[in-house]
């Protein structure tokens, strides 16, 4: 016999999973620290690429004046401001990444907990129905 309440509940759960499944997947597969660390590593790569592209854009805008301003005898004096800017840029970029993905993980875990609560309620319904269907004296 089909239990309409259970079918309704399973339909709602599937709809919830269809809408939130991709958001919930990383929260099921990773711990918070692993998920955020993975995103930080990806941010290091993308942030470095963005910084290099920005430097190329700035330096190609006025190559002649840049080459004239380089002190080849004291190259450290030329490279130090660039490295400092890179480190500041990356610190800000990684702090933003840490904040954003920490929040995303927290929201995703709430979705996972809600889904698991629905699964538990569904399992409880199955167990109650099993008890009702067992013959008396078993």
C-alpha positions, 0 to 999 in steps of 0.5 A, a space after each residue: 500500500 502506498 503511503 501518500 505522506 511518505 511519497 510527498 516527503 520523498 518528492 520534496 526531498 528529491 526536489 530539494 536535492 535537485 535544487 541544492 545537490 551541487 551546493 551540498 556535494 563538497 560539504 559531504 565530501 570534505 571537512 571544512 578545513 580541507 574544503 577551504 584549503 582546496 579553495 585557498 590553493 586554487 586562489 593562490 594560482 588564480 591570484 598569481 595569474 591575475 597579478 602577473 596579467 595586471 603587471 603585464 598590462 601596466 608595464 606594456 602601457 609604458 615599456 620605455 619609461 619602465 625600462 629606463 626606471 629599472 636600476 640593473 645594478 641594484 635590482 633588489 630595489 626594483 623588485 622589492 616594491 613589486 614583491 611587496 605589492 604581490 604579497 599585499 594583493 595575495 594577503 587581501 585576496 586570500 583573506 577574501 577567499 577564506 571568508 567567502 568559502 568559510 561562509 559557503 561551507 557553513 551554508 552548505 552544511 546547513 542544507 546537508 543537515 536539513 536533508 539528513 533530518 528529512 532522511 531520518 524522518 523518512 526512515 522513522 516512518 518506514 520503521 513505524 510502518 514495519 512495526 504496524 505490519 508485523 504479526 502479533 506475537 512475533 
